[in-house]
Amino acid sequence: MESTTGLILHSPEGVPFRFDPGALCLELLPTGGPGAYARYEILRTPSDLAVWAGRCRLWPPPEIEVDAGDPARARRLRDSLWRLAADRAHGRPLRPADLAVLNETAAGPPLVPELTGDGERAWVRPVTAAQLLATVARDAVDLFSGPYADRIRECGSDNCYLIFVDTSRPGRRRWCSMQRCGNRHKVRALRARHQGGTSRAGGTDRDAGGEAEDGG
């Protein structure tokens, strides 16, 4: 079943789809990234970082105080997280320079929760961008060292590089989103079965090019 949580992203064609990477730290990655991912950059200004903070999975959405240097610090952490997550997904050694950025950020004071008189959860003020980034970094430390570290994966599509952690019980998630890459795979598989069936005289398309779906 498709998750009802996560981020609303847009495909290159402008079609919206829901993407749940399964962890706070991985939600930062689609904001841009190193190398070719720079063309997707959205963390350019302090207000951009504040908007992301209000849309991430933290609850309640933190209203952070952002200064002029915070977007650059967020991009630095994010780019390191991209490389660390990709290396973990492909079984490569984690790069010391990126580990240093992650651990340095995680060492800072994180967001601090509190209980209000109305019995609601809130954040102790002031809520700063530095605290937000420390919270994101600590989430990454927990992810990369925890029970789901071996389930950090890159989308199975040939032209999609979104990274997620598979928190499903069977552990067979392959796609960033069934709305996007999972659906595209189904369409291609269906077309292949149809073409395979019609190309054989007197044949059927049963089992032609079939592949089991995983419920991604």
N, C-alpha and C positions, 0 to 999 in steps of 0.2 A: 504494500500500500504506500502511496506517495505521501511523504511527510507534509504536515501542515505547518511546520516551523521552518525557519531559515530565512534566507535573503531572496528578494525578488531581483533577478538579474535580467539582462536583455541579450539575446543572441546577436551576432553581427547583422542579421536581417531586421533587428529591432523587435523581435518577438519576445515578450516577457516569459520567464519560466522561474520556478521556485527551486532554489539550490540550498540544501541543508548540508554543510560540511561536517556537522557532528561535533564541533568544538569551537569555542570562542576564538582561539588563536587562529584557526583556519578561516574564520569569517573575515579576517583582515586581508587575506591574500587577494581576493577579487578586486581590491581597490586600486590595483596597479601591480608594479613589480619591477624586477631587474631586467635588463636586456630588452627583448622584444615585447615584454609585458608593459613596458613604459607607455605604450600608446593607449593603454586603458587607464592611465593615471587619473584619479579623482581626488586625491589628498593634496591639494595645492595650497589651500588657505586654512587658517584656523577654523573658519566656519565649516569647512568640509569635514574636518576631523570631529567637530562637535556633532554634525549630522550623523556621521557613522556611529558615534557613541550612542546616539539616541535610537539607532536602528539595530544594533547588535543584540545578542541574546541575553545580555545582562538585564536583570530585573530588580527594581524598576529601572527604566532607561535613565542612565546618569546624565545630568546636565552639567557638563564639565566646563571649567575655566581653561581657556587655551591661550597661550601666548604665541608670538610670531615664530619662535623656533620649534614649536611642538610638531607641526606637520613634517618637518625634516626628520625629527627623531622618530616619528611614527613610520615614515618611509624606510628609515634605516633598519628598524626592527622588522618591518614587514618583508623587506628584501632578504634579510637573513632567514626569516621563517620560511620563505619560498624555497630557498636552497636546502635548508634543513629538512623540510617536509618532503621535497622531491628526492633527496638523497635517501631518506628513510623509506619512502615508497618503493624505491628501486634497489634497496639493499646495499647502498654505497656508504662508505665511511662518512661520518658527519664532519664538516669542515671546521677546524679550530677557530678561524676568524669569526664565523657565524655563531659558534657556540659562545665565544667571548661576548658578542653583542647581546645574545639572549640572556646569559647569566648576569651581565652587568645591569640590564634592564630589570630583570627579575629581583635583583637585590634592593631595588627601591621600595618605598612604602606603597602598599596596594590600596585599593578602595576598601573602606571599612564600613560594614553594614551595621545598622542599628534598628531597633524596634521602636516605633512611635507610640504615643499614648492611645492611638486608635487601633493598635494591634497590627499596623502595617509595616512592611519592610521599607527602609530608606537607606540613604548613604550619608555618612557623617560628612558635614561640610567643613571647609571648602572641598569640592571635588575637582581635582586637577587632572590635566592630561597626563602628567607624569605618573599619577596613581593608576590611571586607566591603562597605560602601557605596561606598568609593572604587573597589573592583574592579568593582562593578556600574556605576558612573558611567563608568569607563573603557571598559567594554564598550559602553555606549551611544554614547560618542564614536566608537568604532570602527565601530559599526553605522551611525550617521547619516552618517558621512563615507566609508564604504567601498563596495565593489561591490554590496552588497545594499540600499543606501539606497533605491533606487527600487522595492524589492520589499516594503517595509513596507506591510501591508494590514490593513484591517478586515474581519471576517467578512462574507460576502455575504448573510447572513440579515437580514431586515428588523428583527428584534428582538434581534440579538446584536451586541455592540460589542467583542468580544475582538479584540485586535490581535496579529498575528504577522508574521514575516518569511518570505517564501516562498523556501526554499532548495532547492526541487525543481529538477531539471534543466530541465523544460519551462517552469517559471515560470507555471503555470496554477492554482495552489492558490486556492480560493475560500472554503473553510470553515475555521472554527476547528478542527473535528474531524469526520471522516466518521461517527464514532459518534453525534454529536449533530446539528448543523445540516446536514451533508451527507446524513445518512440521512433527516432530515425533508424535505429537498428531493426526494430520490428518491421518497419516499412520496407527496408532493403531485403530482409529475410523473406517477407511475404512476396515481394516482387521476384526474388530468385526462385522461390518454390513455384510460382505461377509460370515463369519463363521455362523452368525445367520441365514442368508438367506438359506445357503446350508444345515443346520442341520434340517430344517423343510421340511418334505415331501410335495411337491407341493407348498411350500411357496415361498415368495420373500424376498429379503433383504431390502425392503423399510422400513424405520423407525426403523430398528433393531439396537439398540445401538447408534442411532444418537444423535449428540449434536451440537448445533449451534456454528459456528465459529465466532470469534469476530474481525478478521482482525488484531490481535496482532501485 
